[in-house]
């Protein structure tokens, strides 16, 4: 699911994935400050997210403002 958080005129965009609708542990994933949204949407982050979700852990991947 695509996620948007708006604050102070800026929009932080990300991707949230959950194994179910229940509350539980969550890992927040983000690229380094020199990275961009390609890292967040790319294969490596998707594979890590898929593994975590398969283990029952929700993930949210986001890119920093101005980086994609």
C-alpha positions as CSV (number, residue, x, y, z in Angstrom):
1,X,0.0,0.0,0.0
2,X,1.3,3.4,-0.9
3,X,1.6,5.8,2.1
4,X,1.9,9.6,2.3
5,X,2.7,11.6,5.4
6,X,2.3,15.4,5.0
7,X,3.9,17.9,7.3
8,X,5.1,21.5,7.0
9,X,4.2,21.6,3.3
10,X,6.3,18.5,2.5
11,X,5.2,15.0,1.6
12,X,7.0,11.8,2.6
13,X,6.1,8.9,0.4
14,X,6.5,5.2,1.2
15,X,5.3,1.7,0.7
16,X,3.7,-0.3,3.5
17,X,3.4,-4.1,3.5
18,X,1.8,-6.2,6.2
19,X,1.4,-9.9,6.7
20,X,-2.2,-9.3,8.0
21,X,-4.4,-6.5,9.4
22,X,-3.4,-7.3,13.0
23,X,-1.0,-5.0,14.8
24,X,2.5,-6.4,15.3
25,X,6.2,-5.6,14.9
26,X,7.3,-3.3,12.1
27,X,10.6,-2.6,10.4
28,X,11.1,0.9,9.0
29,X,13.4,0.8,5.9
30,X,15.0,3.8,4.3
31,X,17.9,4.6,2.0
32,X,21.0,6.4,3.0
33,X,21.1,10.2,2.6
34,X,22.9,9.9,-0.7
35,X,20.4,7.4,-2.0
36,X,17.0,7.9,-3.7
37,X,13.6,6.4,-4.1
38,X,15.0,3.8,-6.5
39,X,16.6,2.0,-3.5
40,X,13.2,1.9,-1.7
41,X,11.3,0.7,-4.7
42,X,14.1,-1.5,-6.0
43,X,14.7,-5.2,-5.9
44,X,16.9,-5.4,-2.8
45,X,14.5,-3.5,-0.5
46,X,11.5,-5.4,-2.0
47,X,13.2,-8.8,-1.3
48,X,14.1,-7.9,2.2
49,X,10.5,-6.6,2.8
50,X,9.0,-9.8,1.3
51,X,11.2,-11.9,3.7
52,X,10.2,-9.9,6.7
53,X,6.5,-10.0,5.8
54,X,6.7,-13.8,5.3
55,X,8.1,-14.0,8.8
56,X,5.1,-12.0,10.2
57,X,6.8,-8.6,10.4
58,X,5.3,-5.6,8.7
59,X,7.5,-3.1,6.8
60,X,7.4,0.4,5.7
61,X,9.9,1.7,3.1
62,X,10.2,5.4,2.4
63,X,12.4,7.9,0.6
64,X,13.6,11.1,2.2
65,X,12.1,14.4,0.9
66,X,13.9,15.6,-2.3
67,X,15.3,12.2,-3.0
68,X,12.8,10.8,-5.5
